């Protein structure tokens, strides 16, 4: 699909970005948006669309993690394009060395640096270029890990001040946009490196053309709404039935559906300042408590019965 600045396809994409953004954050004519741009086709497409949709209210930011020799040149490519379009642009670099898992470090560093830039620039919202194909990959990866509703809801349209207005769009259409408009872009080699789980999943899904990516994105959105509804009702239940109990906490009702019990126990652990246990550990503890027994959750002891209690476990000898 070749696009040009007068095409109906481009007009439709721009209109959908406006509608998706307004659905996520409302229609505030004074809101300013920062677009996280790596230089890949997806983020360049988002930057182009956002600049058209919200003229004069968009700035761009690129984080150069300095993990690849070409990264500085790619950041400069984005800066040059922005300068030609009159879009403010900043290049941020890490202020600490790589620590632990490289991918996790890069992601945490990216969001921390961008948040600092957002606050300093007085920007209201950060846009990222996650799209429908990303959503499907995320759902399938989490399905393979046995995730529940929260995990299968995939990438959220909004997380704090970060919004993702392209979740309903296909990657192929974004690529067609950058090709048709002649936007400069690069392809990150890690996106096709089978050593990375997401790249391997991407390759597998490419061999399954019968999967309806747009339908999967709609399912993820429905699951996200279900997750929000469950979260709301858990908060109501916690307010009504979770009480301080000496050095611990007490759940005064145990006649609730298992998912509510699981989440309320997690709520008590959070109140106690305890880390969330692994899923299978928590599942076993819920089974034991439902049978009136007790179970260890790290340094805490969950005891079942007509009401459930969570107290510090006795010191180990």
NULUMVO-245007 format. One record per residue (C-alpha): residue number from 1; residue in three letters; x, y, z. Coordinates in nm, 3 decimals, decimal comma. Layout:
REM residues N
- seq; type; px; py; pz
- NUM; ALA; X; Y; Z
...
REM end
This chain:
REM residues 317
- seq; type; px; py; pz
- 1; UNK; 0,000; 0,000; 0,000
- 2; UNK; 0,175; 0,320; -0,119
- 3; UNK; 0,077; 0,625; 0,079
- 4; UNK; 0,121; 0,995; 0,014
- 5; UNK; 0,030; 1,301; 0,216
- 6; UNK; -0,307; 1,336; 0,038
- 7; UNK; -0,415; 0,973; 0,052
- 8; UNK; -0,730; 0,851; 0,220
- 9; UNK; -0,524; 0,586; 0,396
- 10; UNK; -0,301; 0,846; 0,560
- 11; UNK; -0,600; 1,057; 0,655
- 12; UNK; -0,762; 0,750; 0,809
- 13; UNK; -0,450; 0,661; 1,009
- 14; UNK; -0,421; 1,016; 1,137
- 15; UNK; -0,786; 1,025; 1,238
- 16; UNK; -0,751; 0,694; 1,421
- 17; UNK; -0,448; 0,822; 1,612
- 18; UNK; -0,646; 1,128; 1,720
- 19; UNK; -0,944; 0,914; 1,825
- 20; UNK; -0,728; 0,661; 2,010
- 21; UNK; -0,538; 0,934; 2,192
- 22; UNK; -0,855; 1,111; 2,297
- 23; UNK; -1,004; 0,783; 2,416
- 24; UNK; -0,699; 0,733; 2,638
- 25; UNK; -0,646; 1,084; 2,779
- 26; UNK; -0,942; 1,297; 2,679
- 27; UNK; -0,955; 1,594; 2,442
- 28; UNK; -0,738; 1,860; 2,603
- 29; UNK; -0,628; 2,116; 2,341
- 30; UNK; -0,344; 2,226; 2,570
- 31; UNK; -0,196; 1,877; 2,621
- 32; UNK; 0,157; 1,821; 2,496
- 33; UNK; 0,292; 1,486; 2,382
- 34; UNK; 0,638; 1,338; 2,383
- 35; UNK; 0,700; 1,059; 2,132
- 36; UNK; 0,961; 0,795; 2,217
- 37; UNK; 1,144; 0,737; 1,889
- 38; UNK; 1,407; 0,468; 1,836
- 39; UNK; 1,439; 0,530; 1,464
- 40; UNK; 1,259; 0,210; 1,371
- 41; UNK; 0,968; 0,223; 1,126
- 42; UNK; 0,701; 0,193; 1,395
- 43; UNK; 0,821; 0,486; 1,606
- 44; UNK; 0,895; 0,701; 1,301
- 45; UNK; 0,541; 0,636; 1,178
- 46; UNK; 0,402; 0,734; 1,519
- 47; UNK; 0,610; 1,053; 1,525
- 48; UNK; 0,493; 1,148; 1,176
- 49; UNK; 0,128; 1,081; 1,261
- 50; UNK; 0,142; 1,256; 1,598
- 51; UNK; 0,301; 1,565; 1,444
- 52; UNK; 0,017; 1,575; 1,189
- 53; UNK; -0,251; 1,505; 1,446
- 54; UNK; -0,132; 1,752; 1,712
- 55; UNK; 0,074; 2,021; 1,535
- 56; UNK; 0,287; 2,234; 1,764
- 57; UNK; 0,218; 2,005; 2,059
- 58; UNK; 0,464; 1,723; 1,992
- 59; UNK; 0,829; 1,670; 2,088
- 60; UNK; 1,043; 1,363; 2,030
- 61; UNK; 1,297; 1,184; 2,245
- 62; UNK; 1,548; 0,913; 2,155
- 63; UNK; 1,740; 0,707; 2,409
- 64; UNK; 2,079; 0,596; 2,281
- 65; UNK; 2,167; 0,303; 2,506
- 66; UNK; 2,511; 0,282; 2,344
- 67; UNK; 2,477; -0,093; 2,312
- 68; UNK; 2,540; -0,099; 1,936
- 69; UNK; 2,797; 0,082; 1,724
- 70; UNK; 2,525; 0,225; 1,496
- 71; UNK; 2,302; 0,362; 1,773
- 72; UNK; 2,450; 0,713; 1,777
- 73; UNK; 2,407; 0,744; 1,401
- 74; UNK; 2,046; 0,626; 1,429
- 75; UNK; 1,971; 0,884; 1,699
- 76; UNK; 2,127; 1,153; 1,480
- 77; UNK; 1,905; 1,040; 1,191
- 78; UNK; 1,597; 1,105; 1,404
- 79; UNK; 1,736; 1,440; 1,518
- 80; UNK; 1,799; 1,550; 1,157
- 81; UNK; 1,446; 1,461; 1,049
- 82; UNK; 1,295; 1,642; 1,348
- 83; UNK; 1,503; 1,952; 1,277
- 84; UNK; 1,370; 1,958; 0,922
- 85; UNK; 1,013; 1,931; 1,046
- 86; UNK; 1,042; 2,182; 1,331
- 87; UNK; 0,981; 1,913; 1,595
- 88; UNK; 1,184; 1,953; 1,918
- 89; UNK; 1,404; 1,649; 1,976
- 90; UNK; 1,634; 1,529; 2,254
- 91; UNK; 1,888; 1,246; 2,264
- 92; UNK; 1,933; 1,086; 2,607
- 93; UNK; 2,214; 0,851; 2,711
- 94; UNK; 2,244; 0,619; 3,013
- 95; UNK; 2,390; 0,762; 3,332
- 96; UNK; 2,480; 0,422; 3,476
- 97; UNK; 2,649; 0,107; 3,340
- 98; UNK; 2,464; -0,207; 3,234
- 99; UNK; 2,346; -0,401; 3,537
- 100; UNK; 2,207; -0,755; 3,521
- 101; UNK; 1,989; -0,860; 3,229
- 102; UNK; 2,070; -0,627; 2,938
- 103; UNK; 1,715; -0,612; 2,799
- 104; UNK; 1,563; -0,541; 3,141
- 105; UNK; 1,829; -0,279; 3,215
- 106; UNK; 1,773; -0,107; 2,880
- 107; UNK; 1,398; -0,094; 2,928
- 108; UNK; 1,419; 0,041; 3,285
- 109; UNK; 1,684; 0,295; 3,184
- 110; UNK; 1,478; 0,408; 2,884
- 111; UNK; 1,162; 0,473; 3,084
- 112; UNK; 1,349; 0,644; 3,368
- 113; UNK; 1,539; 0,878; 3,137
- 114; UNK; 1,228; 0,959; 2,935
- 115; UNK; 1,028; 1,033; 3,249
- 116; UNK; 1,294; 1,276; 3,368
- 117; UNK; 1,292; 1,447; 3,029
- 118; UNK; 0,910; 1,461; 3,028
- 119; UNK; 0,897; 1,634; 3,366
- 120; UNK; 1,173; 1,878; 3,277
- 121; UNK; 1,001; 1,973; 2,949
- 122; UNK; 0,653; 2,006; 3,099
- 123; UNK; 0,514; 1,735; 2,870
- 124; UNK; 0,187; 1,573; 2,970
- 125; UNK; 0,197; 1,235; 2,795
- 126; UNK; 0,454; 1,002; 2,645
- 127; UNK; 0,353; 0,808; 2,332
- 128; UNK; 0,513; 0,477; 2,240
- 129; UNK; 0,466; 0,288; 1,915
- 130; UNK; 0,338; -0,049; 2,035
- 131; UNK; 0,098; -0,183; 1,772
- 132; UNK; -0,143; -0,472; 1,716
- 133; UNK; 0,130; -0,716; 1,611
- 134; UNK; 0,323; -0,637; 1,932
- 135; UNK; 0,004; -0,703; 2,124
- 136; UNK; -0,042; -1,047; 1,971
- 137; UNK; 0,320; -1,141; 2,040
- 138; UNK; 0,285; -1,032; 2,402
- 139; UNK; -0,038; -1,228; 2,449
- 140; UNK; 0,110; -1,545; 2,301
- 141; UNK; 0,427; -1,520; 2,508
- 142; UNK; 0,224; -1,479; 2,824
- 143; UNK; -0,012; -1,760; 2,725
- 144; UNK; 0,293; -1,985; 2,706
- 145; UNK; 0,382; -1,882; 3,061
- 146; UNK; 0,039; -1,966; 3,200
- 147; UNK; -0,067; -1,606; 3,265
- 148; UNK; -0,412; -1,516; 3,393
- 149; UNK; -0,641; -1,230; 3,297
- 150; UNK; -0,392; -0,958; 3,389
- 151; UNK; -0,115; -1,107; 3,177
- 152; UNK; -0,333; -1,196; 2,881
- 153; UNK; -0,464; -0,839; 2,870
- 154; UNK; -0,125; -0,774; 2,712
- 155; UNK; 0,009; -0,424; 2,655
- 156; UNK; -0,216; -0,162; 2,812
- 157; UNK; -0,332; 0,138; 2,615
- 158; UNK; -0,230; 0,359; 2,904
- 159; UNK; 0,013; 0,303; 3,191
- 160; UNK; 0,052; 0,610; 3,406
- 161; UNK; 0,157; 0,890; 3,169
- 162; UNK; 0,259; 0,648; 2,891
- 163; UNK; 0,001; 0,598; 2,616
- 164; UNK; 0,001; 0,366; 2,314
- 165; UNK; -0,237; 0,499; 2,047
- 166; UNK; -0,128; 0,249; 1,777
- 167; UNK; -0,245; -0,072; 1,949
- 168; UNK; -0,521; -0,109; 1,690
- 169; UNK; -0,287; -0,066; 1,392
- 170; UNK; -0,096; -0,331; 1,194
- 171; UNK; 0,280; -0,318; 1,161
- 172; UNK; 0,254; -0,365; 0,783
- 173; UNK; 0,049; -0,046; 0,755
- 174; UNK; 0,304; 0,148; 0,958
- 175; UNK; 0,582; 0,018; 0,736
- 176; UNK; 0,381; 0,118; 0,430
- 177; UNK; 0,347; 0,467; 0,573
- 178; UNK; 0,720; 0,521; 0,624
- 179; UNK; 0,792; 0,376; 0,280
- 180; UNK; 0,526; 0,584; 0,106
- 181; UNK; 0,624; 0,907; 0,279
- 182; UNK; 0,997; 0,842; 0,246
- 183; UNK; 1,058; 0,865; 0,621
- 184; UNK; 1,410; 0,772; 0,729
- 185; UNK; 1,419; 0,459; 0,943
- 186; UNK; 1,635; 0,167; 1,045
- 187; UNK; 1,567; -0,193; 1,147
- 188; UNK; 1,705; -0,313; 1,480
- 189; UNK; 1,883; -0,647; 1,417
- 190; UNK; 1,765; -0,777; 1,756
- 191; UNK; 1,410; -0,782; 1,619
- 192; UNK; 1,498; -1,088; 1,407
- 193; UNK; 1,754; -1,248; 1,639
- 194; UNK; 1,605; -1,587; 1,742
- 195; UNK; 1,800; -1,575; 2,069
- 196; UNK; 1,538; -1,329; 2,193
- 197; UNK; 1,201; -1,475; 2,295
- 198; UNK; 1,000; -1,204; 2,120
- 199; UNK; 1,189; -1,244; 1,794
- 200; UNK; 1,132; -1,621; 1,804
- 201; UNK; 0,761; -1,567; 1,870
- 202; UNK; 0,745; -1,313; 1,586
- 203; UNK; 0,891; -1,569; 1,347
- 204; UNK; 0,646; -1,838; 1,462
- 205; UNK; 0,347; -1,607; 1,418
- 206; UNK; 0,463; -1,511; 1,070
- 207; UNK; 0,417; -1,878; 0,979
- 208; UNK; 0,057; -1,874; 1,108
- 209; UNK; -0,128; -1,638; 0,872
- 210; UNK; -0,463; -1,775; 0,987
- 211; UNK; -0,431; -1,580; 1,313
- 212; UNK; -0,640; -1,262; 1,304
- 213; UNK; -0,411; -1,002; 1,459
- 214; UNK; -0,678; -0,732; 1,477
- 215; UNK; -0,919; -0,970; 1,651
- 216; UNK; -0,649; -1,062; 1,903
- 217; UNK; -0,594; -0,693; 1,974
- 218; UNK; -0,966; -0,652; 2,042
- 219; UNK; -0,955; -0,951; 2,277
- 220; UNK; -0,662; -0,796; 2,463
- 221; UNK; -0,857; -0,472; 2,502
- 222; UNK; -1,158; -0,665; 2,635
- 223; UNK; -0,936; -0,851; 2,882
- 224; UNK; -0,784; -0,521; 2,994
- 225; UNK; -1,133; -0,390; 3,068
- 226; UNK; -1,215; -0,710; 3,257
- 227; UNK; -0,892; -0,676; 3,455
- 228; UNK; -0,981; -0,318; 3,546
- 229; UNK; -1,326; -0,431; 3,661
- 230; UNK; -1,179; -0,709; 3,873
- 231; UNK; -0,927; -0,468; 4,022
- 232; UNK; -1,207; -0,228; 4,112
- 233; UNK; -1,412; -0,496; 4,285
- 234; UNK; -1,106; -0,629; 4,471
- 235; UNK; -1,045; -0,279; 4,608
- 236; UNK; -1,406; -0,266; 4,729
- 237; UNK; -1,377; -0,610; 4,892
- 238; UNK; -1,045; -0,523; 5,054
- 239; UNK; -1,189; -0,205; 5,200
- 240; UNK; -1,482; -0,398; 5,344
- 241; UNK; -1,314; -0,717; 5,463
- 242; UNK; -0,937; -0,676; 5,517
- 243; UNK; -0,841; -0,559; 5,865
- 244; UNK; -0,521; -0,514; 6,063
- 245; UNK; -0,472; -0,803; 6,304
- 246; UNK; -0,190; -0,746; 6,552
- 247; UNK; 0,135; -0,787; 6,359
- 248; UNK; -0,048; -0,906; 6,050
- 249; UNK; -0,371; -0,888; 5,857
- 250; UNK; -0,707; -1,065; 5,856
- 251; UNK; -0,944; -1,141; 5,568
- 252; UNK; -1,288; -1,163; 5,727
- 253; UNK; -1,455; -1,348; 5,439
- 254; UNK; -1,341; -1,676; 5,288
- 255; UNK; -1,659; -1,757; 5,092
- 256; UNK; -1,542; -1,572; 4,783
- 257; UNK; -1,446; -1,698; 4,436
- 258; UNK; -1,092; -1,828; 4,424
- 259; UNK; -0,962; -1,544; 4,208
- 260; UNK; -1,082; -1,289; 4,460
- 261; UNK; -0,920; -1,483; 4,743
- 262; UNK; -0,593; -1,497; 4,553
- 263; UNK; -0,593; -1,124; 4,488
- 264; UNK; -0,694; -1,037; 4,843
- 265; UNK; -0,407; -1,245; 4,979
- 266; UNK; -0,175; -1,057; 4,743
- 267; UNK; -0,328; -0,734; 4,876
- 268; UNK; -0,249; -0,840; 5,234
- 269; UNK; 0,107; -0,928; 5,135
- 270; UNK; 0,144; -0,583; 4,981
- 271; UNK; 0,016; -0,422; 5,301
- 272; UNK; 0,269; -0,633; 5,491
- 273; UNK; 0,550; -0,513; 5,266
- 274; UNK; 0,616; -0,868; 5,149
- 275; UNK; 0,716; -0,958; 4,794
- 276; UNK; 0,459; -1,133; 4,574
- 277; UNK; 0,527; -1,510; 4,567
- 278; UNK; 0,553; -1,713; 4,249
- 279; UNK; 0,219; -1,809; 4,101
- 280; UNK; 0,240; -2,179; 4,184
- 281; UNK; 0,346; -2,103; 4,542
- 282; UNK; 0,048; -1,874; 4,592
- 283; UNK; -0,187; -2,123; 4,426
- 284; UNK; -0,081; -2,399; 4,666
- 285; UNK; -0,123; -2,166; 4,962
- 286; UNK; -0,476; -2,076; 4,851
- 287; UNK; -0,566; -2,446; 4,825
- 288; UNK; -0,431; -2,509; 5,176
- 289; UNK; -0,609; -2,208; 5,327
- 290; UNK; -0,938; -2,305; 5,159
- 291; UNK; -0,907; -2,644; 5,330
- 292; UNK; -0,851; -2,478; 5,668
- 293; UNK; -0,477; -2,542; 5,673
- 294; UNK; -0,183; -2,306; 5,689
- 295; UNK; 0,090; -2,237; 5,436
- 296; UNK; 0,416; -2,047; 5,425
- 297; UNK; 0,453; -1,750; 5,192
- 298; UNK; 0,814; -1,649; 5,237
- 299; UNK; 0,847; -1,498; 5,583
- 300; UNK; 0,471; -1,495; 5,632
- 301; UNK; 0,221; -1,759; 5,738
- 302; UNK; -0,124; -1,777; 5,578
- 303; UNK; -0,381; -1,959; 5,793
- 304; UNK; -0,725; -2,059; 5,663
- 305; UNK; -1,062; -2,114; 5,828
- 306; UNK; -1,380; -1,907; 5,849
- 307; UNK; -1,149; -1,611; 5,815
- 308; UNK; -0,793; -1,604; 5,685
- 309; UNK; -0,498; -1,448; 5,861
- 310; UNK; -0,151; -1,348; 5,747
- 311; UNK; 0,112; -1,318; 6,020
- 312; UNK; 0,491; -1,326; 6,035
- 313; UNK; 0,619; -1,682; 6,039
- 314; UNK; 0,793; -1,798; 6,358
- 315; UNK; 1,172; -1,765; 6,356
- 316; UNK; 1,342; -2,067; 6,206
- 317; UNK; 1,562; -2,271; 6,434
REM end
